[in-house]
């Protein structure tokens, strides 16, 4: 008996969106932006949502000068 090989090619589309907003030193406000944009992306049937690398707390030296008074507990809560 001769084995017949069937090759299946499955093409899948991955929908990726990049979300932008005015990032500043206010962790809670930045978190609120993220939390509003995630459901909006879901409604648009997005598979992956991309945010900037420091979207929750901004850039050291630009949005804040020192980590001395940084609110690590709030950042931790916003990432859960």
Buried (B, 14 or more C-beta within 10 A) or exposed (E): EEEEEEEEEEEEEEEEBEBEBEBBBBBEEBBEBBEEBBEEBEEEEBEEBEBBEEBBBBEEEEBBEEEEEBBEEBBEEBEE
